[in-house]
Amino acid sequence: MDDEPLSQWAERRDERIGQLRAVPLVTGDGPRASHLNPDTPRAIQRWNGHLREPHGFAANLAEARRILFPPHRGRLRP
């Protein structure tokens, strides 16, 4: 069995610290794909290295995308 060294695993885990994701707030076992139910509120979660913790709230998919993918500031124009 080819196990990776613990240091490599920890490095990969640490690279994701602070990463955000949006989770649709739907009831039951219905589909939770991000593109479905675009008007459904989303919980914004942040990875802290061990688990995802509450970070914020978005009223719909468009707002969640603005939080997850903010426009770049100071970008040079060609």
PDB file of N, CA, C and O in Angstrom:
ATOM      1  N   MET A   1       0.853  -1.177   0.000  1.00  0.00           N
ATOM      2  CA  MET A   1       0.000   0.000   0.000  1.00  0.00           C
ATOM      3  C   MET A   1       0.898   1.238   0.000  1.00  0.00           C
ATOM      4  O   MET A   1       1.846   1.331   0.779  1.00  0.00           O
ATOM      5  N   ASP A   2       0.585   2.179  -0.879  1.00  0.00           N
ATOM      6  CA  ASP A   2       1.388   3.392  -0.996  1.00  0.00           C
ATOM      7  C   ASP A   2       0.745   4.515  -0.194  1.00  0.00           C
ATOM      8  O   ASP A   2      -0.094   5.257  -0.706  1.00  0.00           O
ATOM      9  N   ASP A   3       1.140   4.632   1.050  1.00  0.00           N
ATOM     10  CA  ASP A   3       0.627   5.704   1.905  1.00  0.00           C
ATOM     11  C   ASP A   3       1.444   6.966   1.668  1.00  0.00           C
ATOM     12  O   ASP A   3       2.666   6.913   1.523  1.00  0.00           O
ATOM     13  N   GLU A   4       0.755   8.096   1.632  1.00  0.00           N
ATOM     14  CA  GLU A   4       1.490   9.355   1.500  1.00  0.00           C
ATOM     15  C   GLU A   4       1.991   9.773   2.876  1.00  0.00           C
ATOM     16  O   GLU A   4       1.361   9.450   3.884  1.00  0.00           O
ATOM     17  N   PRO A   5       3.091  10.473   2.935  1.00  0.00           N
ATOM     18  CA  PRO A   5       3.593  10.950   4.224  1.00  0.00           C
ATOM     19  C   PRO A   5       2.591  11.901   4.880  1.00  0.00           C
ATOM     20  O   PRO A   5       1.896  12.654   4.199  1.00  0.00           O
ATOM     21  N   LEU A   6       2.530  11.854   6.184  1.00  0.00           N
ATOM     22  CA  LEU A   6       1.616  12.707   6.939  1.00  0.00           C
ATOM     23  C   LEU A   6       1.857  14.182   6.634  1.00  0.00           C
ATOM     24  O   LEU A   6       0.910  14.968   6.596  1.00  0.00           O
ATOM     25  N   SER A   7       3.091  14.559   6.420  1.00  0.00           N
ATOM     26  CA  SER A   7       3.395  15.967   6.135  1.00  0.00           C
ATOM     27  C   SER A   7       2.739  16.428   4.839  1.00  0.00           C
ATOM     28  O   SER A   7       2.279  17.567   4.758  1.00  0.00           O
ATOM     29  N   GLN A   8       2.686  15.570   3.827  1.00  0.00           N
ATOM     30  CA  GLN A   8       2.033  15.933   2.566  1.00  0.00           C
ATOM     31  C   GLN A   8       0.527  16.063   2.756  1.00  0.00           C
ATOM     32  O   GLN A   8      -0.096  16.980   2.221  1.00  0.00           O
ATOM     33  N   TRP A   9      -0.045  15.156   3.511  1.00  0.00           N
ATOM     34  CA  TRP A   9      -1.479  15.221   3.788  1.00  0.00           C
ATOM     35  C   TRP A   9      -1.807  16.514   4.532  1.00  0.00           C
ATOM     36  O   TRP A   9      -2.764  17.205   4.181  1.00  0.00           O
ATOM     37  N   ALA A  10      -1.017  16.847   5.561  1.00  0.00           N
ATOM     38  CA  ALA A  10      -1.257  18.056   6.354  1.00  0.00           C
ATOM     39  C   ALA A  10      -1.104  19.308   5.489  1.00  0.00           C
ATOM     40  O   ALA A  10      -1.840  20.279   5.666  1.00  0.00           O
ATOM     41  N   GLU A  11      -0.172  19.286   4.576  1.00  0.00           N
ATOM     42  CA  GLU A  11       0.032  20.434   3.692  1.00  0.00           C
ATOM     43  C   GLU A  11      -1.188  20.635   2.788  1.00  0.00           C
ATOM     44  O   GLU A  11      -1.639  21.765   2.598  1.00  0.00           O
ATOM     45  N   ARG A  12      -1.721  19.549   2.234  1.00  0.00           N
ATOM     46  CA  ARG A  12      -2.928  19.632   1.409  1.00  0.00           C
ATOM     47  C   ARG A  12      -4.109  20.139   2.223  1.00  0.00           C
ATOM     48  O   ARG A  12      -4.884  20.967   1.745  1.00  0.00           O
ATOM     49  N   ARG A  13      -4.251  19.648   3.449  1.00  0.00           N
ATOM     50  CA  ARG A  13      -5.351  20.086   4.316  1.00  0.00           C
ATOM     51  C   ARG A  13      -5.220  21.574   4.632  1.00  0.00           C
ATOM     52  O   ARG A  13      -6.207  22.309   4.578  1.00  0.00           O
ATOM     53  N   ASP A  14      -4.025  22.016   4.958  1.00  0.00           N
ATOM     54  CA  ASP A  14      -3.811  23.412   5.337  1.00  0.00           C
ATOM     55  C   ASP A  14      -4.026  24.383   4.177  1.00  0.00           C
ATOM     56  O   ASP A  14      -4.378  25.542   4.398  1.00  0.00           O
ATOM     57  N   GLU A  15      -3.819  23.918   2.945  1.00  0.00           N
ATOM     58  CA  GLU A  15      -4.043  24.778   1.785  1.00  0.00           C
ATOM     59  C   GLU A  15      -5.510  25.191   1.669  1.00  0.00           C
ATOM     60  O   GLU A  15      -5.818  26.243   1.108  1.00  0.00           O
ATOM     61  N   ARG A  16      -6.404  24.376   2.192  1.00  0.00           N
ATOM     62  CA  ARG A  16      -7.838  24.656   2.089  1.00  0.00           C
ATOM     63  C   ARG A  16      -8.371  25.474   3.257  1.00  0.00           C
ATOM     64  O   ARG A  16      -9.538  25.865   3.231  1.00  0.00           O
ATOM     65  N   ILE A  17      -7.577  25.745   4.265  1.00  0.00           N
ATOM     66  CA  ILE A  17      -8.063  26.519   5.414  1.00  0.00           C
ATOM     67  C   ILE A  17      -8.539  27.888   4.930  1.00  0.00           C
ATOM     68  O   ILE A  17      -7.842  28.579   4.187  1.00  0.00           O
ATOM     69  N   GLY A  18      -9.722  28.257   5.360  1.00  0.00           N
ATOM     70  CA  GLY A  18     -10.317  29.524   4.964  1.00  0.00           C
ATOM     71  C   GLY A  18     -11.196  29.419   3.735  1.00  0.00           C
ATOM     72  O   GLY A  18     -11.882  30.381   3.387  1.00  0.00           O
ATOM     73  N   GLN A  19     -11.193  28.276   3.069  1.00  0.00           N
ATOM     74  CA  GLN A  19     -12.004  28.085   1.869  1.00  0.00           C
ATOM     75  C   GLN A  19     -13.489  28.130   2.234  1.00  0.00           C
ATOM     76  O   GLN A  19     -13.919  27.533   3.222  1.00  0.00           O
ATOM     77  N   LEU A  20     -14.261  28.848   1.418  1.00  0.00           N
ATOM     78  CA  LEU A  20     -15.695  28.991   1.659  1.00  0.00           C
ATOM     79  C   LEU A  20     -16.483  28.102   0.708  1.00  0.00           C
ATOM     80  O   LEU A  20     -16.033  27.804  -0.398  1.00  0.00           O
ATOM     81  N   ARG A  21     -17.673  27.679   1.154  1.00  0.00           N
ATOM     82  CA  ARG A  21     -18.617  26.992   0.279  1.00  0.00           C
ATOM     83  C   ARG A  21     -20.021  27.404   0.679  1.00  0.00           C
ATOM     84  O   ARG A  21     -20.275  27.773   1.825  1.00  0.00           O
ATOM     85  N   ALA A  22     -20.934  27.334  -0.290  1.00  0.00           N
ATOM     86  CA  ALA A  22     -22.331  27.675  -0.056  1.00  0.00           C
ATOM     87  C   ALA A  22     -23.156  26.402  -0.102  1.00  0.00           C
ATOM     88  O   ALA A  22     -23.021  25.597  -1.023  1.00  0.00           O
ATOM     89  N   VAL A  23     -24.010  26.223   0.896  1.00  0.00           N
ATOM     90  CA  VAL A  23     -24.854  25.042   0.996  1.00  0.00           C
ATOM     91  C   VAL A  23     -26.319  25.480   0.949  1.00  0.00           C
ATOM     92  O   VAL A  23     -26.760  26.245   1.807  1.00  0.00           O
ATOM     93  N   PRO A  24     -27.083  24.999  -0.054  1.00  0.00           N
ATOM     94  CA  PRO A  24     -28.502  25.374  -0.114  1.00  0.00           C
ATOM     95  C   PRO A  24     -29.248  24.897   1.135  1.00  0.00           C
ATOM     96  O   PRO A  24     -29.014  23.792   1.624  1.00  0.00           O
ATOM     97  N   LEU A  25     -30.129  25.729   1.632  1.00  0.00           N
ATOM     98  CA  LEU A  25     -30.919  25.371   2.805  1.00  0.00           C
ATOM     99  C   LEU A  25     -32.242  24.793   2.325  1.00  0.00           C
ATOM    100  O   LEU A  25     -33.238  25.506   2.196  1.00  0.00           O
ATOM    101  N   VAL A  26     -32.237  23.483   2.060  1.00  0.00           N
ATOM    102  CA  VAL A  26     -33.438  22.786   1.606  1.00  0.00           C
ATOM    103  C   VAL A  26     -33.780  21.705   2.612  1.00  0.00           C
ATOM    104  O   VAL A  26     -32.909  21.191   3.314  1.00  0.00           O
ATOM    105  N   THR A  27     -35.054  21.368   2.674  1.00  0.00           N
ATOM    106  CA  THR A  27     -35.490  20.340   3.609  1.00  0.00           C
ATOM    107  C   THR A  27     -35.468  18.974   2.946  1.00  0.00           C
ATOM    108  O   THR A  27     -35.525  18.860   1.722  1.00  0.00           O
ATOM    109  N   GLY A  28     -35.385  17.953   3.762  1.00  0.00           N
ATOM    110  CA  GLY A  28     -35.451  16.587   3.261  1.00  0.00           C
ATOM    111  C   GLY A  28     -34.199  16.144   2.533  1.00  0.00           C
ATOM    112  O   GLY A  28     -33.127  16.731   2.679  1.00  0.00           O
ATOM    113  N   ASP A  29     -34.361  15.096   1.748  1.00  0.00           N
ATOM    114  CA  ASP A  29     -33.235  14.517   1.025  1.00  0.00           C
ATOM    115  C   ASP A  29     -33.233  14.943  -0.435  1.00  0.00           C
ATOM    116  O   ASP A  29     -32.703  14.230  -1.286  1.00  0.00           O
ATOM    117  N   GLY A  30     -33.814  16.086  -0.732  1.00  0.00           N
ATOM    118  CA  GLY A  30     -33.883  16.573  -2.106  1.00  0.00           C
ATOM    119  C   GLY A  30     -32.508  16.918  -2.650  1.00  0.00           C
ATOM    120  O   GLY A  30     -31.524  16.910  -1.910  1.00  0.00           O
ATOM    121  N   PRO A  31     -32.437  17.224  -3.947  1.00  0.00           N
ATOM    122  CA  PRO A  31     -31.155  17.562  -4.567  1.00  0.00           C
ATOM    123  C   PRO A  31     -30.570  18.833  -3.975  1.00  0.00           C
ATOM    124  O   PRO A  31     -31.297  19.781  -3.681  1.00  0.00           O
ATOM    125  N   ARG A  32     -29.265  18.850  -3.803  1.00  0.00           N
ATOM    126  CA  ARG A  32     -28.587  19.997  -3.216  1.00  0.00           C
ATOM    127  C   ARG A  32     -27.537  20.588  -4.149  1.00  0.00           C
ATOM    128  O   ARG A  32     -26.675  21.351  -3.711  1.00  0.00           O
ATOM    129  N   ALA A  33     -27.602  20.243  -5.421  1.00  0.00           N
ATOM    130  CA  ALA A  33     -26.644  20.790  -6.375  1.00  0.00           C
ATOM    131  C   ALA A  33     -26.741  22.309  -6.376  1.00  0.00           C
ATOM    132  O   ALA A  33     -27.828  22.865  -6.219  1.00  0.00           O
ATOM    133  N   SER A  34     -25.614  22.976  -6.551  1.00  0.00           N
ATOM    134  CA  SER A  34     -25.589  24.429  -6.390  1.00  0.00           C
ATOM    135  C   SER A  34     -26.446  25.158  -7.410  1.00  0.00           C
ATOM    136  O   SER A  34     -26.951  26.241  -7.112  1.00  0.00           O
ATOM    137  N   HIS A  35     -26.629  24.602  -8.605  1.00  0.00           N
ATOM    138  CA  HIS A  35     -27.383  25.300  -9.635  1.00  0.00           C
ATOM    139  C   HIS A  35     -28.894  25.102  -9.516  1.00  0.00           C
ATOM    140  O   HIS A  35     -29.663  25.795 -10.182  1.00  0.00           O
ATOM    141  N   LEU A  36     -29.318  24.172  -8.682  1.00  0.00           N
ATOM    142  CA  LEU A  36     -30.746  23.937  -8.505  1.00  0.00           C
ATOM    143  C   LEU A  36     -31.306  24.895  -7.463  1.00  0.00           C
ATOM    144  O   LEU A  36     -30.600  25.300  -6.539  1.00  0.00           O
ATOM    145  N   ASN A  37     -32.551  25.247  -7.611  1.00  0.00           N
ATOM    146  CA  ASN A  37     -33.228  26.152  -6.676  1.00  0.00           C
ATOM    147  C   ASN A  37     -32.427  27.444  -6.469  1.00  0.00           C
ATOM    148  O   ASN A  37     -32.000  27.728  -5.350  1.00  0.00           O
ATOM    149  N   PRO A  38     -32.218  28.228  -7.534  1.00  0.00           N
ATOM    150  CA  PRO A  38     -31.378  29.423  -7.416  1.00  0.00           C
ATOM    151  C   PRO A  38     -31.917  30.476  -6.446  1.00  0.00           C
ATOM    152  O   PRO A  38     -31.160  31.332  -5.987  1.00  0.00           O
ATOM    153  N   ASP A  39     -33.205  30.425  -6.130  1.00  0.00           N
ATOM    154  CA  ASP A  39     -33.776  31.413  -5.199  1.00  0.00           C
ATOM    155  C   ASP A  39     -33.741  30.954  -3.749  1.00  0.00           C
ATOM    156  O   ASP A  39     -34.209  31.670  -2.864  1.00  0.00           O
ATOM    157  N   THR A  40     -33.196  29.772  -3.493  1.00  0.00           N
ATOM    158  CA  THR A  40     -33.126  29.219  -2.143  1.00  0.00           C
ATOM    159  C   THR A  40     -31.976  29.866  -1.367  1.00  0.00           C
ATOM    160  O   THR A  40     -30.888  30.044  -1.916  1.00  0.00           O
ATOM    161  N   PRO A  41     -32.201  30.219  -0.101  1.00  0.00           N
ATOM    162  CA  PRO A  41     -31.111  30.765   0.721  1.00  0.00           C
ATOM    163  C   PRO A  41     -29.965  29.764   0.863  1.00  0.00           C
ATOM    164  O   PRO A  41     -30.168  28.554   0.765  1.00  0.00           O
ATOM    165  N   ARG A  42     -28.771  30.279   1.094  1.00  0.00           N
ATOM    166  CA  ARG A  42     -27.582  29.445   1.263  1.00  0.00           C
ATOM    167  C   ARG A  42     -26.873  29.785   2.559  1.00  0.00           C
ATOM    168  O   ARG A  42     -26.779  30.949   2.948  1.00  0.00           O
ATOM    169  N   ALA A  43     -26.375  28.749   3.222  1.00  0.00           N
ATOM    170  CA  ALA A  43     -25.483  28.937   4.373  1.00  0.00           C
ATOM    171  C   ALA A  43     -24.068  28.966   3.817  1.00  0.00           C
ATOM    172  O   ALA A  43     -23.695  28.109   3.016  1.00  0.00           O
ATOM    173  N   ILE A  44     -23.284  29.942   4.236  1.00  0.00           N
ATOM    174  CA  ILE A  44     -21.886  30.020   3.818  1.00  0.00           C
ATOM    175  C   ILE A  44     -21.060  29.385   4.930  1.00  0.00           C
ATOM    176  O   ILE A  44     -21.155  29.783   6.091  1.00  0.00           O
ATOM    177  N   GLN A  45     -20.252  28.400   4.566  1.00  0.00           N
ATOM    178  CA  GLN A  45     -19.426  27.686   5.538  1.00  0.00           C
ATOM    179  C   GLN A  45     -17.953  27.904   5.217  1.00  0.00           C
ATOM    180  O   GLN A  45     -17.575  28.062   4.056  1.00  0.00           O
ATOM    181  N   ARG A  46     -17.129  27.911   6.259  1.00  0.00           N
ATOM    182  CA  ARG A  46     -15.688  28.119   6.125  1.00  0.00           C
ATOM    183  C   ARG A  46     -14.959  26.906   6.693  1.00  0.00           C
ATOM    184  O   ARG A  46     -15.275  26.445   7.790  1.00  0.00           O
ATOM    185  N   TRP A  47     -13.985  26.390   5.947  1.00  0.00           N
ATOM    186  CA  TRP A  47     -13.177  25.259   6.397  1.00  0.00           C
ATOM    187  C   TRP A  47     -12.102  25.775   7.348  1.00  0.00           C
ATOM    188  O   TRP A  47     -11.338  26.671   6.991  1.00  0.00           O
ATOM    189  N   ASN A  48     -12.036  25.211   8.570  1.00  0.00           N
ATOM    190  CA  ASN A  48     -11.051  25.682   9.543  1.00  0.00           C
ATOM    191  C   ASN A  48      -9.883  24.710   9.714  1.00  0.00           C
ATOM    192  O   ASN A  48      -9.056  24.877  10.611  1.00  0.00           O
ATOM    193  N   GLY A  49      -9.818  23.704   8.856  1.00  0.00           N
ATOM    194  CA  GLY A  49      -8.750  22.721   8.948  1.00  0.00           C
ATOM    195  C   GLY A  49      -9.208  21.411   9.550  1.00  0.00           C
ATOM    196  O   GLY A  49      -8.538  20.388   9.411  1.00  0.00           O
ATOM    197  N   HIS A  50     -10.358  21.440  10.225  1.00  0.00           N
ATOM    198  CA  HIS A  50     -10.894  20.239  10.853  1.00  0.00           C
ATOM    199  C   HIS A  50     -12.359  20.009  10.489  1.00  0.00           C
ATOM    200  O   HIS A  50     -12.788  18.868  10.322  1.00  0.00           O
ATOM    201  N   LEU A  51     -13.124  21.091  10.365  1.00  0.00           N
ATOM    202  CA  LEU A  51     -14.531  20.983  10.019  1.00  0.00           C
ATOM    203  C   LEU A  51     -15.002  22.289   9.413  1.00  0.00           C
ATOM    204  O   LEU A  51     -14.317  23.308   9.486  1.00  0.00           O
ATOM    205  N   ARG A  52     -16.170  22.243   8.821  1.00  0.00           N
ATOM    206  CA  ARG A  52     -16.756  23.452   8.245  1.00  0.00           C
ATOM    207  C   ARG A  52     -17.574  24.155   9.324  1.00  0.00           C
ATOM    208  O   ARG A  52     -18.400  23.535   9.993  1.00  0.00           O
ATOM    209  N   GLU A  53     -17.334  25.453   9.484  1.00  0.00           N
ATOM    210  CA  GLU A  53     -18.026  26.221  10.515  1.00  0.00           C
ATOM    211  C   GLU A  53     -18.873  27.300   9.854  1.00  0.00           C
ATOM    212  O   GLU A  53     -18.539  27.756   8.761  1.00  0.00           O
ATOM    213  N   PRO A  54     -19.959  27.717  10.493  1.00  0.00           N
ATOM    214  CA  PRO A  54     -20.793  28.779   9.925  1.00  0.00           C
ATOM    215  C   PRO A  54     -19.985  30.054   9.720  1.00  0.00           C
ATOM    216  O   PRO A  54     -19.214  30.458  10.591  1.00  0.00           O
ATOM    217  N   HIS A  55     -20.166  30.679   8.571  1.00  0.00           N
ATOM    218  CA  HIS A  55     -19.422  31.894   8.257  1.00  0.00           C
ATOM    219  C   HIS A  55     -20.359  33.038   7.859  1.00  0.00           C
ATOM    220  O   HIS A  55     -20.061  34.207   8.107  1.00  0.00           O
ATOM    221  N   GLY A  56     -21.488  32.694   7.246  1.00  0.00           N
ATOM    222  CA  GLY A  56     -22.405  33.737   6.813  1.00  0.00           C
ATOM    223  C   GLY A  56     -23.654  33.153   6.192  1.00  0.00           C
ATOM    224  O   GLY A  56     -23.935  31.960   6.313  1.00  0.00           O
ATOM    225  N   PHE A  57     -24.395  34.014   5.527  1.00  0.00           N
ATOM    226  CA  PHE A  57     -25.676  33.640   4.954  1.00  0.00           C
ATOM    227  C   PHE A  57     -25.862  34.413   3.655  1.00  0.00           C
ATOM    228  O   PHE A  57     -25.476  35.578   3.562  1.00  0.00           O
ATOM    229  N   ALA A  58     -26.453  33.766   2.653  1.00  0.00           N
ATOM    230  CA  ALA A  58     -26.770  34.428   1.387  1.00  0.00           C
ATOM    231  C   ALA A  58     -28.247  34.185   1.083  1.00  0.00           C
ATOM    232  O   ALA A  58     -28.765  33.093   1.316  1.00  0.00           O
ATOM    233  N   ALA A  59     -28.909  35.197   0.569  1.00  0.00           N
ATOM    234  CA  ALA A  59     -30.342  35.103   0.303  1.00  0.00           C
ATOM    235  C   ALA A  59     -30.653  34.203  -0.894  1.00  0.00           C
ATOM    236  O   ALA A  59     -31.747  33.645  -0.977  1.00  0.00           O
ATOM    237  N   ASN A  60     -29.697  34.055  -1.824  1.00  0.00           N
ATOM    238  CA  ASN A  60     -29.933  33.231  -3.012  1.00  0.00           C
ATOM    239  C   ASN A  60     -28.591  32.857  -3.649  1.00  0.00           C
ATOM    240  O   ASN A  60     -27.531  33.202  -3.127  1.00  0.00           O
ATOM    241  N   LEU A  61     -28.647  32.155  -4.769  1.00  0.00           N
ATOM    242  CA  LEU A  61     -27.435  31.687  -5.436  1.00  0.00           C
ATOM    243  C   LEU A  61     -26.575  32.849  -5.937  1.00  0.00           C
ATOM    244  O   LEU A  61     -25.351  32.809  -5.809  1.00  0.00           O
ATOM    245  N   ALA A  62     -27.196  33.872  -6.499  1.00  0.00           N
ATOM    246  CA  ALA A  62     -26.430  35.005  -7.019  1.00  0.00           C
ATOM    247  C   ALA A  62     -25.635  35.694  -5.907  1.00  0.00           C
ATOM    248  O   ALA A  62     -24.468  36.034  -6.099  1.00  0.00           O
ATOM    249  N   GLU A  63     -26.250  35.894  -4.774  1.00  0.00           N
ATOM    250  CA  GLU A  63     -25.545  36.524  -3.649  1.00  0.00           C
ATOM    251  C   GLU A  63     -24.434  35.614  -3.129  1.00  0.00           C
ATOM    252  O   GLU A  63     -23.354  36.090  -2.781  1.00  0.00           O
ATOM    253  N   ALA A  64     -24.695  34.309  -3.076  1.00  0.00           N
ATOM    254  CA  ALA A  64     -23.673  33.361  -2.619  1.00  0.00           C
ATOM    255  C   ALA A  64     -22.462  33.402  -3.543  1.00  0.00           C
ATOM    256  O   ALA A  64     -21.324  33.351  -3.075  1.00  0.00           O
ATOM    257  N   ARG A  65     -22.692  33.492  -4.838  1.00  0.00           N
ATOM    258  CA  ARG A  65     -21.567  33.555  -5.789  1.00  0.00           C
ATOM    259  C   ARG A  65     -20.758  34.829  -5.608  1.00  0.00           C
ATOM    260  O   ARG A  65     -19.536  34.809  -5.755  1.00  0.00           O
ATOM    261  N   ARG A  66     -21.430  35.952  -5.286  1.00  0.00           N
ATOM    262  CA  ARG A  66     -20.696  37.193  -5.040  1.00  0.00           C
ATOM    263  C   ARG A  66     -19.814  37.081  -3.799  1.00  0.00           C
ATOM    264  O   ARG A  66     -18.737  37.675  -3.740  1.00  0.00           O
ATOM    265  N   ILE A  67     -20.275  36.317  -2.809  1.00  0.00           N
ATOM    266  CA  ILE A  67     -19.483  36.118  -1.594  1.00  0.00           C
ATOM    267  C   ILE A  67     -18.314  35.174  -1.867  1.00  0.00           C
ATOM    268  O   ILE A  67     -17.189  35.433  -1.441  1.00  0.00           O
ATOM    269  N   LEU A  68     -18.584  34.087  -2.574  1.00  0.00           N
ATOM    270  CA  LEU A  68     -17.550  33.086  -2.831  1.00  0.00           C
ATOM    271  C   LEU A  68     -16.520  33.543  -3.854  1.00  0.00           C
ATOM    272  O   LEU A  68     -15.348  33.179  -3.766  1.00  0.00           O
ATOM    273  N   PHE A  69     -16.954  34.336  -4.819  1.00  0.00           N
ATOM    274  CA  PHE A  69     -16.071  34.751  -5.910  1.00  0.00           C
ATOM    275  C   PHE A  69     -16.122  36.268  -6.080  1.00  0.00           C
ATOM    276  O   PHE A  69     -16.680  36.760  -7.061  1.00  0.00           O
ATOM    277  N   PRO A  70     -15.545  37.014  -5.135  1.00  0.00           N
ATOM    278  CA  PRO A  70     -15.600  38.478  -5.226  1.00  0.00           C
ATOM    279  C   PRO A  70     -14.798  38.967  -6.438  1.00  0.00           C
ATOM    280  O   PRO A  70     -13.837  38.319  -6.851  1.00  0.00           O
ATOM    281  N   PRO A  71     -15.193  40.102  -7.001  1.00  0.00           N
ATOM    282  CA  PRO A  71     -14.442  40.636  -8.145  1.00  0.00           C
ATOM    283  C   PRO A  71     -13.025  41.014  -7.711  1.00  0.00           C
ATOM    284  O   PRO A  71     -12.799  41.457  -6.585  1.00  0.00           O
ATOM    285  N   HIS A  72     -12.097  40.830  -8.614  1.00  0.00           N
ATOM    286  CA  HIS A  72     -10.700  41.173  -8.314  1.00  0.00           C
ATOM    287  C   HIS A  72     -10.544  42.682  -8.370  1.00  0.00           C
ATOM    288  O   HIS A  72     -11.009  43.338  -9.302  1.00  0.00           O
ATOM    289  N   ARG A  73      -9.891  43.213  -7.371  1.00  0.00           N
ATOM    290  CA  ARG A  73      -9.643  44.663  -7.348  1.00  0.00           C
ATOM    291  C   ARG A  73      -8.204  44.915  -7.767  1.00  0.00           C
ATOM    292  O   ARG A  73      -7.307  44.132  -7.454  1.00  0.00           O
ATOM    293  N   GLY A  74      -7.999  45.996  -8.463  1.00  0.00           N
ATOM    294  CA  GLY A  74      -6.652  46.355  -8.869  1.00  0.00           C
ATOM    295  C   GLY A  74      -6.142  45.541 -10.045  1.00  0.00           C
ATOM    296  O   GLY A  74      -4.940  45.508 -10.308  1.00  0.00           O
ATOM    297  N   ARG A  75      -7.050  44.887 -10.751  1.00  0.00           N
ATOM    298  CA  ARG A  75      -6.631  44.105 -11.914  1.00  0.00           C
ATOM    299  C   ARG A  75      -6.175  45.062 -13.005  1.00  0.00           C
ATOM    300  O   ARG A  75      -6.828  46.070 -13.272  1.00  0.00           O
ATOM    301  N   LEU A  76      -5.060  44.742 -13.625  1.00  0.00           N
ATOM    302  CA  LEU A  76      -4.546  45.558 -14.715  1.00  0.00           C
ATOM    303  C   LEU A  76      -5.351  45.285 -15.969  1.00  0.00           C
ATOM    304  O   LEU A  76      -5.655  44.138 -16.295  1.00  0.00           O
ATOM    305  N   ARG A  77      -5.687  46.347 -16.658  1.00  0.00           N
ATOM    306  CA  ARG A  77      -6.420  46.189 -17.911  1.00  0.00           C
ATOM    307  C   ARG A  77      -5.435  46.111 -19.062  1.00  0.00           C
ATOM    308  O   ARG A  77      -4.418  46.805 -19.061  1.00  0.00           O
ATOM    309  N   PRO A  78      -5.732  45.265 -20.051  1.00  0.00           N
ATOM    310  CA  PRO A  78      -4.807  45.157 -21.203  1.00  0.00           C
ATOM    311  C   PRO A  78      -4.794  46.389 -22.053  1.00  0.00           C
ATOM    312  O   PRO A  78      -4.071  46.445 -23.048  1.00  0.00           O
TER     313      PRO A  78
END
